[in-house]
Amino acid sequence: MILKTLPLVRALALCLGTGFWGQSLATPQTLSLQDIMAFETAKTPVLADNGHSFAVELEPDRGDSRTLVQTLDKNASYSIAGASAPILSADGRFAAMKLAPSLLAMESSDAKAKKALKAGMVLLDLTTGAEQRFERVKSFAFSEQGDLLAIWFEAAEEKKVEDKKVEEPKQEPQSPAEPEKSKAANSNKASKPNKADAGSNLTLIALGSGKQLSFSDVTGYSFARETMAVALVRNQSGDTPLHQLLLLSGDTLSSSTLLDSKDQHLGALALSPDGKAVALTMGDAAVDTDEREYQLLLIDDSGKRKQAAKAKDWTLNRYGSVQFSRDGKRLFVGRVPQVSKPISRKQFKTEADLRDEAILVDNRGLKVWHGRDPLIKPNEIKEYSKEIERTYLAVWHLGNDAGNKLVQLADSQVPDVTVTEQRRFLLGSSNKPYQLMSTWAGAFRDYYLVDVNTGRKQLLVAQLDSDSEPTLSGDGRFLAYFQQGQVYLYDIAAGRRFNLSGKLKVSFADEDHDYPSSAPGYGFGPWLEDSAGILVYDKYDIWQFDSRSHEGFMLTAGEGRRQQLQLRVAGLVEDALQPSTIKPGETLLLHGYSWASKADSFWQASVGSAGIKPLLQEEQKLTVLARAKHSEQILFSKERYDRYPDIHSAKLTQVAQAVQQTDLDAQRRQFGWGQSELVHWTNTDGKPLDGVLIKPVGYQEGKRYPVLVYFYRFMSDRLHAFPQMKVNHRPNFAWYAANGYAIFLPDIRFEIGYPGNSSVQALTSGVQKLIEMGIADPKAVGLQGHSWGGYQTAFAVTQTHLFAAAVTGAPVSNMTSAYSGIRLGTGLARQFQYETGQSRIGESLMSAPQKYIENSPVFYVDRIKTPLMIMFGDRDDAVPWDQGVELYLAMRRAGKEVVFLQYEDEPHHLKKYPNKLDYSLKMMAFFDHFLKGAPAPEWLEKGEPYREYKDAE
């Protein structure tokens, strides 16, 4: 086994499973915040297309990542310190990883120095262990076949020296190859340099031969999908203008110049799948970037050019993209009705200008809010930059008889058309008719069938909610969608729709939907090849419907509902442009989730045949992480509350014989750890509820413990989930368990119109169950929630005195004032949340004011006997932070025990690590005092006076 770049002790720990720091398992330690900060969490791994190797970033909560790169046979394993964001070549031989500036360098630098810190990159050969490192890298990518690597470098910085602008020497990659220099001669008509047009160095590496070539002034590149070819454009303005298109191919990276211009800036670029044609846009380099109009060219590998015809109503700007279909027969282009010039204010230049009304008014600071605006102004402002960069999809049909005309597919009324590989029809959508009503009713869209040949748009289904996107079959002959409780199939050729579910006695709508809106469906599985059928999900089972007979049968033979087992297809190859299709008789991997035991399982099914076969059934959580593109190899994790979700590998239907690839659980085994179990009880309204009880480390039967209740909505599915090893706005379950707390995660089921009362019933009945079990100390139960959970926490303490202490993070305290508030992150109004969404009132404030009052904690603070700690970031982008101020002031006026933590410049979830740590420490101290009798810290006893700090010089 090859094990590189690891210190010896740590390498042995990985091999022997004794923990990363070589600690003895005989003396488990008590988990601390410092341990949580250092605990490594695996991000989603990447798997080579052939299934030969994988790479995964291991990130501590506080510190620098490392990346593990390993062959599945474990003959080679590498740990690269400081590396993150790995990618793999298709054959799994090479891995490329980002080398970000160290956390210490970032934290010890001022703003100017921090901006100068740039990431690097490391290229690893898994066969030899050889590494190549590069500095100042902004991006890198392997070609589709995995035989080429492109490394794009940061642009050289400019410095001011004695008030003169001097450009630093160009940063060259650390490679023996010298960048090709401009062959363009000096021009008498030099274009004005434009920063937005500037390129930077790019290095290409042919991985088979090891040959490297570097180029300066690169502004774009594109790999061929099927061959070893790459196209790149170079643009340099100034005294020696250079605008050049190059085509390179083969292990030798032999190049040819397809276009060389002195005055035409080259923009967007795409290389055909076979590498024989290049599409690009170009425009007058002397025109400012934002005002430049581009033309579209198609150039073959011999240099022959074809220009797309100009259209009266459409043109291209700097944001116009180009993309070939995978068969190379269509070129998709982003166009705009016109090139919009940036708006600038009139300037004060003369004494008369100071009193010029036109100039003065032009410099006003004003936003006009109109009652019929499609979007309210904050939302319009948030969307503005997206709209500036928005282009509308068009297609150029290529071929000898196709001509040079582009077909416009999207427009201002149907602005969104999704590029996929269907040849005749694409799916378009528009939210335009519903923008005004989205303020109070939520998001809806109309969906259209867009003819790729003519651009004709046919409205298929109107006003679908945002959770019900239709699915188009692989060959574009059928469309399936869910609407108002039913599953429909639309036959495009026949122009007819059919209700697939109308005669069936099972519901395809979300059976647990407790919002004041139409219940969404459970979604769709893959289509069968040739559009022969589609898989559709109900709550438990998978149905296979025939596209022609419109008949369906339960592929899972009803075992899902009989066993309360939610079954879903898993392990498909993911491809956004060409969704996976399945064949008759094909074996499928199914993922199962038991609503009864909360455990996951793997099953096998066969397309076209009713019935399932068990593959892996254990009391644990299973998650499919990756599937190889060209083999049946998958990666998945197994986890429990007391077992880290380590990565396992297996063939698709051999998951029971999986090979464990990592042992990150070695970290956990150093510490004492609690255990989780499922709790059942009956709510005060007679409804059965579930929850998770996490017992503290060293739990003793019969002893009562302080209990921390953490909740949101459904929580029992976390029974087998490993606790998130982070310091943030949530209590860390493992840390609390290590400090003698039991943790309770109850499910909440809501009644529309009475969300607060529904929550209180579930909470109080669940805690009473723990008291009856002899686990909870009835005088030491604490409650913590954030956002929607924060609201429920704040409301609960106004209705019950069961809780000895409570912490509420970012709560709504007054629904009457929050109803017409703004979500600063999106600029959306909050009204829809109450009328159709999470807050579940179901009516407007004007039509049901009493319900808003009845569900608002601020109106009942006089009833509170529970000490309350409120936390808010004063730049909360979801809940107006003055909701916390309202609750604090009301409690202060009523003489209640309250402390308010205002974290400066923080959004809805704390981002700055010192603030996250401080909140975690204060939360633990708060609960320790009120639940365990620990002395109150000074900030809790007396508060903390305002002070200003001098920044370090």
Secondary structure, DSSP 8 states (H G I E B T S, - for coil): -EEESS-HHHHHHHHHTS-TT---TTS-B---HHHHHH-EEE---EE-TTSSEEEEEEEESSS--EEEEEETTSSEEEEEETEEEEEE-TTSSEEEEEE---HHHHHTS-HHHHHH---EEEEEETTT--EEEESSEEEEEE-TTSSEEEEEE----EEEETTEEEE------SSS--EE-------SS-----GGG--EEEEEEETTT--EEEEEEEEEEEE-SSSSEEEEEEEE-SSS-EEEEEEEETTTTEEEEEEEESSEEEEEEEE-TTSSEEEEEEEETTS-GGG--EEEEEEETT--EEE----SS-BB-TT--EEE-TTSSEEEEEEBSS-----------STGGGG-HHHHHHT-------TT-SS-HHHHHHHHHHHHH--EEEEEE-STTS-S-EEE---SSS-EE---S-SSEEEEEE-GGGTTTHHHH--EEEEEEEETTT--EEEEEEEEETT---EE-TTSSEEEEEETTEEEEEETTTTEEEESSTT-SS--B-TT--SSS---B--EEEEEGGG-EEEEE-SS-EEEEETTT--EEETTTTHHHHTTEEEEEE-----SSS--EE-TT-EEEEEEEETTT--EEEEEEETTEEEEEEEEE-SSEEEEEEE-TTSSEEEEEEEETTEEEEEEEEETT-GGG-EE---THHHHTTB---EEEEEEEE-TTS-EEEEEEEE-TT--TT--EEEEEE-SS--GGGTT-------SSS--HHHHHHTT-EEEEE-----TT-HHHHHHHHHHHHHHHHHHTT-EEEEEEEEEEETHHHHHHHHHHHH----SEEEEES----HHHHTT-EETTTTEESHHHHHTSTT---S-TTT-HHHHHHT-GGGGGGG--S-EEEEEETT-SSS-THHHHHHHHHHHHTT--EEEEEETT--SS--SHHHHHHHHHHHHHHHHHHHH-----HHHHH-----------
